[in-house]
């Protein structure tokens, strides 16, 4: 089960791409606007830990905020973010 903190960070990562046709195309923008600017009082390491926990969990991530993308699309987007953070 994801902690409330991890859920909040994942929401912060999904929000900027919720209306993008392909969220993976927004990875660089989200890294710049959210992760590197320490949005939600978290740095790259904390975002990376939240993404890892989310991807390892069996919780549904797509419904964390209202948006049209499927679970596989959101997981692919988070995987792309994680790869860029590594």
N, C-alpha and C positions, 0 to 999 in steps of 0.2 A: 504494500500500500504506500502510495506517495504521501509525503508530509504536506501539510498546507503550504509551507514555504516553497517546496519544490513545485507544487501546483501553481502557485502564484508566479513563479519565475517562468514556467512553461507558458502560462497565459500571456505573460509579457513578451514572449518570443513569438507566439502565434498571432497576437493582435495586429502587428504591423503588416502581416501578409494575408490576413483573413479574406481579402477581396482580390488578391492577386490570382490570375489564372493558374499560375504554377508557383507555389510558394518557394520552391528551390531557387527560382530566379531572384528572390529577395534576400538571399543569405547575406550578401555583402552589405546591403543596406541595413539589415537588422544587426549585424555585427557592429557596424559603425554607430547606429542610432541607439541601440539598446545595450549591448554587451560592453563595448569599449567606453561608453559614457556612464557606465555603472548605474544604469536605470534600476530602480527598485532596490537601491543600496546593495547591489551585488556586482562582483567583478567576474572576469572570465572564468576563474576557477570554480566559483559557486554556480555559474550558469552551466559549465561543463558537468559538474556533479549532478545538477538537476536533470540535465538531458540524459545522462547515463542512467540515473534512477528511473526516469520515465520510460526510456527504451527497454530497460530490463523488466519493467513491471508489465502486468497483464491488464492494467487499467486502460480504459478507453480514453485517449488523449484528445481526439477530435472534438468531443462535446464540452471540453473545458471552457470554451467560449463559443457563442453562436457564430458559425461560419459554415460555408458549403463544402469544405473539403472532407474527403473520406479519411478513415483511420490510416490506410496505407500511405496516402499522400502526406499526411501530417508526420507520420513516422519517417518517411523518406526525407522530408524537410529537416526534421530534427537530427537525423543521421548526417545530412550534409553540413549542418551547423557544427555538429560534434567533430566532424572530420576537419573542418576549418580551424576549430579551436585547438586541435591536437598539435 
